[in-house]
């Protein structure tokens, strides 16, 4: 015959050694465990309390479990609305451990489920805030004017063609200015050049007034 009382006593001793500061006895076979849930983005853990009542044939039958929470209006924390889902996960752990000491597994399962729930709430709150900000942006009267044109292959090729044409025009203007400047400097310095050199400087200046004046100045220079 199974001595359930002895099995419960042995488990309690183990629990007290694992959770010396977290366990508090309410009555014989009736106790409360303080459970620390990691809360992402918060400096301090969230506290939940697991109340356990051993039944007459525990561990061959399930213990009675209650989750207690601190009062809070913070929807990012665990609230009374979350208790059914958490208890459902704990009941699954109980079913897997019938016939064995299971309170440690239940506590660790509550830690894991609670932490996952807190992380889900944090991510969901972030997503909702992003959606709210996007909705506000879309509702702005002139919101669209701050948006750029989507880049496609066609728009990129159009931009590239226009850019290359502008660069070619700038290069051409710079070359013409350089050639004109060279002719003016030579004119001032009265340097003698051959007709070929003059023609290579700028073919378009072959019949210009500046070229005629330069040739007249060059022909008057004595060698």
Backbone as CSV, one residue per row, in Angstrom:
resi,resn,N_x,N_y,N_z,CA_x,CA_y,CA_z,C_x,C_y,C_z
1,UNK,0.845,-1.200,0.000,0.000,0.000,0.000,0.874,1.242,0.000
2,UNK,0.532,2.177,-0.874,1.335,3.390,-1.020,1.122,4.320,0.168
3,UNK,2.235,4.802,0.718,2.165,5.765,1.827,2.255,7.170,1.215
4,UNK,1.094,7.719,0.846,1.073,9.023,0.196,1.597,10.123,1.121
5,UNK,1.323,10.007,2.355,1.756,11.006,3.315,3.286,11.098,3.354
6,UNK,3.950,9.954,3.308,5.416,9.933,3.325,5.979,10.524,2.035
7,UNK,5.374,10.192,0.917,5.851,10.742,-0.363,5.709,12.252,-0.393
8,UNK,4.618,12.762,0.105,4.414,14.209,0.131,5.427,14.882,1.053
9,UNK,5.694,14.281,2.197,6.648,14.841,3.155,8.046,14.903,2.543
10,UNK,8.423,13.862,1.822,9.742,13.844,1.191,9.844,14.929,0.106
11,UNK,8.783,15.083,-0.654,8.815,16.119,-1.702,8.900,17.507,-1.083
12,UNK,8.188,17.728,-0.010,8.222,19.035,0.655,9.630,19.372,1.136
13,UNK,10.328,18.374,1.669,11.694,18.616,2.121,12.592,19.033,0.956
14,UNK,12.414,18.394,-0.180,13.199,18.745,-1.371,12.856,20.158,-1.833
15,UNK,11.578,20.486,-1.855,11.143,21.814,-2.295,11.693,22.904,-1.380
16,UNK,11.721,22.646,-0.096,12.240,23.639,0.856,13.734,23.858,0.662
17,UNK,14.441,22.825,0.218,15.881,22.989,-0.028,16.142,23.731,-1.338
18,UNK,15.237,23.579,-2.307,15.402,24.254,-3.609,14.911,25.693,-3.537
19,UNK,13.788,25.902,-2.863,13.176,27.236,-2.776,13.058,27.681,-1.309
20,UNK,14.183,27.843,-0.646,14.106,28.151,0.796,13.441,29.489,1.099
21,UNK,13.616,30.470,0.227,13.040,31.800,0.465,11.705,31.993,-0.242
22,UNK,11.349,31.079,-1.109,10.146,31.252,-1.918,8.947,30.468,-1.382
23,UNK,9.182,29.451,-0.558,8.079,28.608,-0.107,7.599,29.045,1.283
24,UNK,6.290,29.035,1.455,5.707,29.347,2.760,4.525,28.415,2.992
25,UNK,4.494,27.811,4.164,3.444,26.841,4.483,2.192,27.569,4.962
26,UNK,1.063,27.143,4.436,-0.234,27.674,4.859,-0.862,26.717,5.875
27,UNK,-0.765,25.448,5.566,-1.251,24.399,6.474,-0.566,23.107,6.048
28,UNK,-0.909,21.994,6.689,-0.315,20.714,6.336,-0.728,20.339,4.905
29,UNK,0.282,20.160,4.051,0.001,19.816,2.659,-0.582,20.954,1.840
30,UNK,-0.412,22.149,2.355,-1.003,23.338,1.695,0.024,24.460,1.786
31,UNK,0.546,24.905,0.653,1.647,25.874,0.699,1.625,26.783,-0.534
32,UNK,2.408,27.846,-0.423,2.498,28.845,-1.494,3.956,28.982,-1.906
33,UNK,4.177,29.070,-3.205,5.521,29.244,-3.763,5.579,30.550,-4.557
34,UNK,6.540,31.393,-4.238,6.736,32.631,-5.006,7.590,32.305,-6.232
35,UNK,7.076,32.679,-7.400,7.733,32.336,-8.662,8.155,33.618,-9.374
36,UNK,9.423,33.678,-9.757,9.976,34.847,-10.447,9.910,34.607,-11.957
37,UNK,9.217,35.480,-12.647,9.089,35.385,-14.101,9.954,36.465,-14.742
38,UNK,10.837,36.067,-15.631,11.682,37.036,-16.323,10.835,37.877,-17.273
39,UNK,10.963,39.185,-17.118,10.181,40.104,-17.957,11.129,40.857,-18.877
40,UNK,11.171,40.534,-20.176,12.057,41.222,-21.116,11.823,42.732,-21.105
41,UNK,12.914,43.486,-21.031,12.804,44.944,-21.053,12.536,45.557,-19.699
42,UNK,12.436,44.738,-18.648,12.189,45.251,-17.303,13.335,44.858,-16.390
43,UNK,13.753,45.782,-15.521,14.891,45.483,-14.637,14.572,44.450,-13.564
44,UNK,13.303,44.369,-13.174,12.906,43.455,-12.115,11.974,42.375,-12.665
45,UNK,12.066,41.157,-12.116,11.157,40.094,-12.570,9.730,40.349,-12.104
46,UNK,8.805,39.714,-12.783,7.395,39.761,-12.382,7.157,38.614,-11.404
47,UNK,6.414,38.890,-10.359,6.183,37.890,-9.317,4.785,37.275,-9.467
48,UNK,4.763,35.961,-9.466,3.506,35.215,-9.411,3.601,34.253,-8.231
49,UNK,2.466,33.838,-7.737,2.440,32.896,-6.615,1.665,31.657,-7.031
50,UNK,2.278,30.511,-6.804,1.628,29.238,-7.091,1.201,28.622,-5.757
51,UNK,-0.094,28.471,-5.575,-0.641,27.864,-4.360,-0.941,26.396,-4.658
52,UNK,-0.404,25.518,-3.802,-0.528,24.079,-4.025,-1.236,23.436,-2.835
53,UNK,-2.198,22.600,-3.137,-2.879,21.802,-2.118,-2.758,20.334,-2.513
54,UNK,-2.033,19.573,-1.684,-1.933,18.150,-1.942,-3.289,17.488,-1.749
55,UNK,-3.661,16.635,-2.679,-4.875,15.833,-2.516,-4.519,14.526,-1.789
56,UNK,-5.543,13.786,-1.376,-5.334,12.605,-0.535,-4.441,11.554,-1.203
57,UNK,-4.545,11.393,-2.507,-3.772,10.353,-3.190,-2.658,10.937,-4.082
58,UNK,-2.290,12.164,-3.831,-1.155,12.730,-4.575,0.093,11.920,-4.225
59,UNK,0.945,11.556,-5.197,1.019,12.005,-6.587,0.301,11.123,-7.606
60,UNK,-0.533,10.190,-7.129,-1.280,9.379,-8.082,-2.506,10.119,-8.606
61,UNK,-2.770,11.254,-8.065,-3.809,12.135,-8.598,-3.288,13.571,-8.555
62,UNK,-3.898,14.419,-9.317,-3.389,15.790,-9.481,-3.585,16.608,-8.207
63,UNK,-2.620,17.506,-7.906,-2.825,18.447,-6.812,-3.753,19.572,-7.275
64,UNK,-4.289,20.296,-6.343,-5.071,21.475,-6.687,-4.119,22.664,-6.788
65,UNK,-4.263,23.420,-7.876,-3.342,24.531,-8.149,-4.118,25.831,-8.310
66,UNK,-3.547,26.901,-7.775,-4.108,28.237,-7.947,-2.958,29.191,-8.230
67,UNK,-3.151,30.075,-9.191,-2.153,31.112,-9.492,-2.646,32.432,-8.925
68,UNK,-1.818,33.071,-8.136,-2.143,34.378,-7.565,-1.206,35.420,-8.143
69,UNK,-1.760,36.601,-8.410,-0.985,37.686,-9.013,-1.179,38.959,-8.217
70,UNK,-0.178,39.823,-8.273,-0.324,41.142,-7.662,-1.291,41.973,-8.494
71,UNK,-2.048,42.825,-7.839,-2.977,43.701,-8.561,-2.195,44.674,-9.435
72,UNK,-2.591,44.785,-10.685,-1.926,45.715,-11.598,-2.865,46.072,-12.737
73,UNK,-2.697,47.300,-13.246,-3.434,47.741,-14.429,-2.552,47.699,-15.670
74,UNK,-1.316,47.248,-15.487,-0.361,47.195,-16.593,-0.656,45.977,-17.460
75,UNK,-1.148,46.222,-18.666,-1.522,45.137,-19.558,-0.309,44.374,-20.089
76,UNK,0.886,44.941,-19.882,2.087,44.237,-20.311,2.497,43.175,-19.304
77,UNK,1.903,43.203,-18.118,2.167,42.185,-17.110,1.101,41.101,-17.195
78,UNK,1.249,40.075,-16.382,0.275,38.991,-16.366,-0.916,39.420,-15.517
79,UNK,-2.087,39.268,-16.056,-3.312,39.682,-15.383,-4.204,38.465,-15.126
80,UNK,-5.324,38.717,-14.456,-6.265,37.625,-14.174,-6.782,36.984,-15.461
81,UNK,-6.831,37.759,-16.540,-7.314,37.215,-17.817,-6.368,36.148,-18.366
82,UNK,-5.118,36.179,-17.924,-4.132,35.222,-18.431,-4.098,33.920,-17.626
83,UNK,-4.735,33.896,-16.479,-4.652,32.718,-15.604,-5.144,31.433,-16.257
84,UNK,-6.295,31.438,-16.940,-6.762,30.178,-17.542,-5.751,29.558,-18.500
85,UNK,-5.117,30.367,-19.320,-4.145,29.827,-20.278,-2.935,29.254,-19.556
86,UNK,-2.486,29.928,-18.508,-1.338,29.423,-17.746,-1.687,28.124,-17.029
87,UNK,-2.856,28.076,-16.414,-3.277,26.859,-15.707,-3.439,25.681,-16.668
88,UNK,-3.876,25.974,-17.877,-4.008,24.905,-18.869,-2.652,24.277,-19.180
89,UNK,-1.628,25.107,-19.263,-0.277,24.579,-19.514,0.223,23.781,-18.316
90,UNK,-0.116,24.220,-17.119,0.293,23.483,-15.917,-0.435,22.141,-15.828
91,UNK,-1.662,22.105,-16.240,-2.429,20.848,-16.213,-1.812,19.816,-17.163
92,UNK,-1.254,20.316,-18.278,-0.580,19.396,-19.203,0.650,18.776,-18.541
93,UNK,1.373,19.576,-17.759,2.546,19.063,-17.041,2.124,18.046,-15.992
94,UNK,1.034,18.326,-15.301,0.512,17.389,-14.300,0.190,16.050,-14.942
95,UNK,-0.472,16.079,-16.079,-0.865,14.840,-16.767,0.348,13.995,-17.145
96,UNK,1.430,14.664,-17.496,2.643,13.950,-17.893,3.387,13.346,-16.696
97,UNK,3.086,13.832,-15.491,3.875,13.423,-14.318,3.056,12.690,-13.250
98,UNK,1.847,12.263,-13.591,1.033,11.529,-12.624,1.802,10.300,-12.132
99,UNK,1.808,10.125,-10.813,2.519,8.996,-10.203,3.895,9.378,-9.717
100,UNK,4.344,10.604,-10.012,5.669,11.057,-9.598,5.553,12.398,-8.871
101,UNK,6.564,12.736,-8.083,6.621,14.063,-7.479,6.728,15.074,-8.617
102,UNK,5.850,16.070,-8.620,5.750,16.924,-9.810,5.761,18.424,-9.540
103,UNK,5.815,18.843,-8.289,5.693,20.274,-8.000,6.850,21.062,-8.600
104,UNK,8.064,20.515,-8.544,9.209,21.211,-9.147,8.967,21.435,-10.641
105,UNK,8.490,20.406,-11.349,8.214,20.536,-12.787,7.134,21.566,-13.037
106,UNK,6.136,21.618,-12.146,5.056,22.591,-12.309,5.581,24.012,-12.143
107,UNK,6.428,24.226,-11.143,6.997,25.567,-10.911,7.836,26.007,-12.095
108,UNK,8.690,25.133,-12.590,9.535,25.484,-13.732,8.690,25.705,-14.983
109,UNK,7.609,24.940,-15.113,6.707,25.147,-16.250,6.015,26.492,-16.180
110,UNK,5.657,26.914,-14.953,5.036,28.237,-14.789,6.030,29.346,-15.129
111,UNK,7.275,29.169,-14.739,8.305,30.159,-15.080,8.422,30.307,-16.600
112,UNK,8.497,29.183,-17.287,8.670,29.211,-18.738,7.451,29.808,-19.436
113,UNK,6.255,29.339,-19.031,5.030,29.831,-19.676,4.813,31.306,-19.385
114,UNK,5.089,31.728,-18.159,4.920,33.135,-17.806,5.876,34.046,-18.550
115,UNK,7.135,33.616,-18.677,8.132,34.412,-19.395,7.770,34.525,-20.874
116,UNK,7.322,33.424,-21.469,6.895,33.452,-22.874,5.712,34.400,-23.063
117,UNK,4.792,34.390,-22.118,3.619,35.265,-22.208,4.023,36.735,-22.114
118,UNK,4.932,37.045,-21.212,5.406,38.428,-21.068,6.124,38.896,-22.334
119,UNK,6.924,38.007,-22.927,7.626,38.363,-24.162,6.629,38.585,-25.301
120,UNK,5.605,37.741,-25.379,4.581,37.907,-26.405,3.870,39.248,-26.248
121,UNK,3.531,39.607,-25.016,2.843,40.872,-24.777,3.712,42.060,-25.156
122,UNK,5.007,41.969,-24.856,5.911,43.070,-25.191,6.005,43.249,-26.706
123,UNK,6.170,42.156,-27.432,6.269,42.233,-28.886,4.959,42.729,-29.501
124,UNK,3.849,42.252,-28.955,2.548,42.666,-29.479,2.320,44.159,-29.252
125,UNK,2.726,44.644,-28.076,2.574,46.072,-27.789,3.425,46.917,-28.740
126,UNK,4.645,46.439,-29.038,5.514,47.143,-29.977,4.896,47.172,-31.365
127,UNK,4.335,46.045,-31.796,3.695,45.966,-33.113,2.497,46.911,-33.205
128,UNK,1.686,46.939,-32.166,0.511,47.812,-32.172,0.910,49.277,-32.199
129,UNK,1.991,49.627,-31.497,2.446,51.014,-31.504,2.953,51.409,-32.883
130,UNK,3.671,50.498,-33.554,4.137,50.777,-34.914,2.956,50.963,-35.865
131,UNK,1.941,50.124,-35.718,0.755,50.254,-36.568,0.037,51.571,-36.298
132,UNK,0.005,51.983,-35.035,-0.643,53.245,-34.691,0.118,54.426,-35.300
133,UNK,1.450,54.383,-35.218,2.255,55.461,-35.799,2.098,55.515,-37.311
134,UNK,2.037,54.344,-37.954,1.844,54.316,-39.408,0.480,54.876,-39.790
135,UNK,-0.535,54.559,-38.994,-1.879,55.069,-39.270,-1.915,56.585,-39.131
136,UNK,-1.226,57.109,-38.130,-1.170,58.562,-37.951,-0.452,59.219,-39.126
137,UNK,0.606,58.579,-39.600,1.356,59.135,-40.733,0.505,59.148,-42.000
138,UNK,-0.214,58.038,-42.215,-1.060,57.952,-43.403,-2.173,58.993,-43.360
139,UNK,-2.612,59.344,-42.150,-3.719,60.287,-42.013,-3.285,61.737,-42.180
140,UNK,-1.992,62.011,-42.222,-1.518,63.390,-42.378,-1.930,63.935,-43.745
141,UNK,-2.408,65.199,-43.797,-2.856,65.770,-45.085,-1.774,65.770,-46.148
142,UNK,-0.556,66.076,-45.743,0.537,66.161,-46.712,1.544,65.051,-46.503
143,UNK,1.079,63.969,-45.913,2.018,62.901,-45.597,2.697,62.322,-46.818
144,UNK,1.970,62.314,-47.953,2.527,61.663,-49.128,3.693,62.418,-49.728
145,UNK,3.757,63.738,-49.480,4.817,64.503,-50.153,6.194,64.234,-49.566
146,UNK,6.232,63.584,-48.421,7.513,63.274,-47.812,8.032,61.907,-48.245
147,UNK,7.285,61.235,-49.095,7.706,59.920,-49.528,8.469,60.010,-50.843
148,UNK,9.494,59.198,-50.982,10.266,59.182,-52.206,9.579,58.341,-53.275
149,UNK,10.084,58.452,-54.519,9.556,57.651,-55.615,10.134,56.245,-55.530
150,UNK,9.306,55.213,-55.605,9.838,53.841,-55.571,10.812,53.620,-56.716
151,UNK,11.946,52.983,-56.444,12.975,52.744,-57.448,12.690,51.431,-58.162
152,UNK,12.552,51.516,-59.486,12.403,50.334,-60.324,13.516,50.364,-61.356
153,UNK,13.639,49.299,-62.137,14.674,49.260,-63.179,14.452,50.375,-64.191
154,UNK,13.179,50.632,-64.531,12.878,51.647,-65.533,13.245,53.048,-65.020
155,UNK,12.853,53.359,-63.765,13.170,54.691,-63.236,14.664,54.865,-63.052
156,UNK,15.369,53.775,-62.678,16.818,53.874,-62.509,17.505,54.138,-63.840
157,UNK,17.076,53.454,-64.925,17.689,53.652,-66.231,17.422,55.065,-66.752
158,UNK,16.230,55.600,-66.486,15.935,56.975,-66.884,16.850,57.961,-66.154
159,UNK,16.999,57.726,-64.849,17.879,58.609,-64.075,19.313,58.510,-64.565
160,UNK,19.773,57.288,-64.846,21.151,57.093,-65.290,21.410,57.796,-66.629
161,UNK,20.451,57.684,-67.566,20.608,58.318,-68.872,20.694,59.829,-68.729
162,UNK,19.831,60.384,-67.889,19.837,61.824,-67.656,21.124,62.258,-66.987
163,UNK,21.597,61.463,-66.025,22.822,61.797,-65.302,24.023,61.794,-66.239
164,UNK,24.134,60.765,-67.092,25.269,60.677,-68.011,25.250,61.830,-69.017
165,UNK,24.062,62.237,-69.476,23.964,63.363,-70.407,24.429,64.656,-69.740
166,UNK,24.047,64.838,-68.490,24.464,66.044,-67.763,25.966,66.059,-67.553
167,UNK,26.546,64.910,-67.229,27.991,64.831,-67.023,28.741,65.104,-68.329
168,UNK,28.213,64.585,-69.452,28.858,64.821,-70.745,28.814,66.302,-71.106
169,UNK,27.685,66.963,-70.842,27.571,68.392,-71.131,28.538,69.207,-70.279
170,UNK,28.657,68.841,-69.009,29.599,69.546,-68.130,31.035,69.366,-68.613
171,UNK,31.371,68.148,-69.040,32.732,67.889,-69.528,33.013,68.686,-70.796
172,UNK,32.019,68.764,-71.695,32.193,69.510,-72.937,32.403,70.996,-72.667
173,UNK,31.595,71.545,-71.756,31.740,72.959,-71.407,33.092,73.245,-70.780
174,UNK,33.529,72.324,-69.935,34.826,72.516,-69.282,35.951,72.491,-70.305
175,UNK,35.851,71.618,-71.339,36.881,71.515,-72.373,36.940,72.777,-73.216
176,UNK,35.750,73.297,-73.550,35.712,74.531,-74.343,36.306,75.702,-73.563
177,UNK,35.972,75.775,-72.278,36.516,76.870,-71.467,38.030,76.762,-71.341
178,UNK,38.522,75.526,-71.238,39.968,75.338,-71.125,40.678,75.761,-72.414
179,UNK,40.096,75.402,-73.574,40.713,75.758,-74.851,40.704,77.270,-75.063
180,UNK,39.587,77.907,-74.747,39.504,79.354,-74.903,40.509,80.053,-74.003
181,UNK,40.638,79.568,-72.782,41.600,80.160,-71.859,43.017,80.013,-72.356
182,UNK,43.334,78.876,-72.960,44.685,78.651,-73.488,44.995,79.627,-74.613
183,UNK,44.053,79.833,-75.531,44.260,80.761,-76.635,44.473,82.188,-76.144
184,UNK,43.680,82.570,-75.128,43.825,83.931,-74.599,45.172,84.124,-73.926
185,UNK,45.659,83.096,-73.235,46.967,83.225,-72.578,48.070,83.329,-73.622
186,UNK,47.949,82.535,-74.684,48.957,82.593,-75.741,48.944,83.949,-76.431
187,UNK,47.766,84.477,-76.598,47.653,85.779,-77.243,48.355,86.852,-76.414
188,UNK,48.150,86.771,-75.094,48.786,87.762,-74.216,50.302,87.603,-74.225
189,UNK,50.736,86.328,-74.276,52.175,86.088,-74.223,52.832,86.219,-75.589
190,UNK,52.047,86.330,-76.641,52.531,86.445,-78.016,53.506,85.308,-78.361
191,UNK,53.010,84.075,-78.162,53.830,82.903,-78.437,53.602,82.468,-79.880
192,UNK,54.675,82.077,-80.565,54.575,81.652,-81.960,54.206,80.179,-82.011
193,UNK,53.069,79.847,-82.657,52.643,78.476,-82.832,52.499,78.182,-84.313
194,UNK,52.598,76.935,-84.632,52.383,76.537,-86.022,50.892,76.496,-86.288
195,UNK,50.533,76.499,-87.556,49.121,76.424,-87.919,48.495,75.127,-87.431
196,UNK,49.267,74.054,-87.458,48.739,72.767,-86.992,48.410,72.819,-85.518
197,UNK,49.305,73.436,-84.713,49.068,73.532,-83.274,47.827,74.365,-82.983
198,UNK,47.686,75.471,-83.747,46.508,76.310,-83.549,45.235,75.541,-83.888
199,UNK,45.293,74.781,-84.981,44.108,74.040,-85.407,43.740,72.960,-84.400
200,UNK,44.764,72.309,-83.774,44.509,71.265,-82.798,43.920,71.815,-81.511
201,UNK,44.254,73.075,-81.189,43.680,73.679,-79.985,42.175,73.758,-80.084
202,UNK,41.701,74.218,-81.199,40.250,74.298,-81.372,39.917,74.512,-82.840
203,UNK,39.388,73.494,-83.483,39.045,73.595,-84.893,37.960,74.629,-85.129
204,UNK,37.070,74.830,-84.123,35.961,75.763,-84.298,36.419,77.206,-84.288
205,UNK,37.671,77.436,-83.844,38.179,78.805,-83.778,38.984,79.183,-85.031
206,UNK,39.024,78.285,-86.011,39.880,78.516,-87.175,39.495,79.773,-87.929
207,UNK,38.223,80.140,-87.926,37.776,81.318,-88.655,37.255,82.407,-87.735
208,UNK,37.455,82.224,-86.409,36.936,83.204,-85.465,37.780,84.462,-85.472
209,UNK,37.201,85.555,-84.953,37.940,86.825,-84.875,39.138,86.703,-83.976
210,UNK,39.010,85.928,-82.868,40.148,85.780,-81.956,41.299,85.079,-82.650
211,UNK,41.010,84.068,-83.478,42.065,83.352,-84.179,42.742,84.263,-85.191
212,UNK,41.973,85.076,-85.901,42.574,85.997,-86.884,43.488,86.978,-86.184
213,UNK,43.024,87.538,-85.052,43.869,88.478,-84.303,45.124,87.801,-83.811
214,UNK,44.995,86.549,-83.342,46.164,85.848,-82.827,47.158,85.590,-83.938
215,UNK,46.667,85.202,-85.126,47.588,84.952,-86.236,48.318,86.221,-86.649
216,UNK,47.600,87.374,-86.648,48.246,88.639,-87.004,49.336,88.995,-85.994
217,UNK,49.083,88.744,-84.717,50.095,89.037,-83.694,51.288,88.128,-83.848
218,UNK,51.043,86.861,-84.163,52.151,85.921,-84.303,53.030,86.280,-85.497
219,UNK,52.387,86.710,-86.627,53.165,87.015,-87.840,54.026,88.251,-87.680
220,UNK,53.678,89.087,-86.725,54.475,90.303,-86.511,55.656,90.064,-85.606
221,UNK,55.772,88.860,-85.025,56.885,88.562,-84.127,58.090,88.151,-84.939
222,UNK,59.210,88.739,-84.610,60.465,88.368,-85.301,61.047,87.142,-84.650
223,UNK,61.594,86.254,-85.478,62.162,85.012,-84.961,63.549,85.294,-84.420
